[in-house]
Amino acid sequence: MRDPRTVPRRGAPAEPGAQDSYGSLEVSEMYCARCKRAQPVRQHLLLVLPNGNQYEYRCSVCASSVGSKQDDDPTAFAETLGLGG
């Protein structure tokens, strides 16, 4: 049994062998500095990289960049090179 006083380090599973139960989260709203409030966002693909894709989130009202995300799925890179997938 795990000691309740210990806290797992950030980004580590709580228990050995535990899986990330959320998978990948999608953002629906983010704070926009130009609009000065939380606004709906749109996700745009910026780069297809060997280790995953780089996305940019833009405000759906003023189109300002409000954040970014990189996933860990290399299948799009393999498909781009024609390596299968």
C-alpha positions in Angstrom: 0.0 0.0 0.0 1.3 3.5 -0.8 2.1 5.9 1.9 -0.7 8.6 1.8 1.8 11.3 2.7 3.8 10.8 -0.4 2.8 12.8 -3.5 3.9 11.5 -7.0 6.0 13.9 -8.9 4.3 16.0 -11.5 3.5 14.1 -14.7 4.2 10.7 -13.2 1.5 8.0 -12.8 0.0 7.8 -9.3 0.7 4.1 -9.1 3.2 1.9 -10.9 1.5 0.6 -14.1 -1.3 3.2 -13.9 -2.4 4.6 -17.3 -3.4 8.2 -18.1 -7.2 7.9 -17.9 -7.9 11.2 -19.8 -5.9 10.5 -23.0 -5.8 13.7 -25.0 -7.9 16.7 -23.9 -9.3 19.2 -26.4 -9.6 22.9 -25.5 -12.9 24.6 -26.2 -12.2 28.1 -24.7 -9.0 30.0 -23.7 -8.3 33.5 -22.4 -7.7 35.9 -25.2 -5.4 38.9 -24.3 -6.8 41.0 -27.2 -10.5 40.4 -26.3 -9.7 40.4 -22.6 -12.0 37.5 -21.9 -12.3 33.7 -22.4 -13.3 33.0 -26.0 -14.0 29.9 -28.1 -10.9 28.7 -29.9 -10.0 27.0 -33.2 -7.2 24.5 -33.5 -4.9 24.9 -36.5 -2.2 22.3 -37.6 1.1 24.1 -37.8 3.7 21.4 -38.3 3.9 17.7 -38.9 6.9 16.5 -36.9 8.6 13.0 -36.6 7.5 12.8 -32.9 4.0 14.3 -33.3 2.0 17.3 -34.6 2.3 20.9 -33.5 -1.0 22.7 -33.2 -1.9 26.4 -32.6 -5.0 27.6 -30.8 -6.5 30.9 -32.2 -9.3 33.0 -30.8 -12.4 32.4 -32.9 -13.4 36.1 -32.6 -10.2 38.0 -33.4 -7.9 35.2 -34.7 -5.1 36.0 -32.2 -2.9 33.1 -31.2 -3.8 32.1 -27.6 -1.8 28.9 -27.1 -0.3 25.8 -28.7 -0.2 22.0 -28.2 2.1 19.2 -29.4 0.7 15.6 -29.5 2.8 12.5 -29.4 1.2 10.7 -32.4 3.8 10.2 -35.2 1.4 8.5 -37.6 0.7 11.7 -39.7 4.5 12.0 -40.3 4.7 8.5 -41.5 1.7 9.0 -43.8 3.2 12.2 -45.2 6.4 10.2 -46.1 4.4 7.3 -47.5 5.7 4.9 -44.9 2.3 3.5 -44.2 0.1 4.1 -41.2 
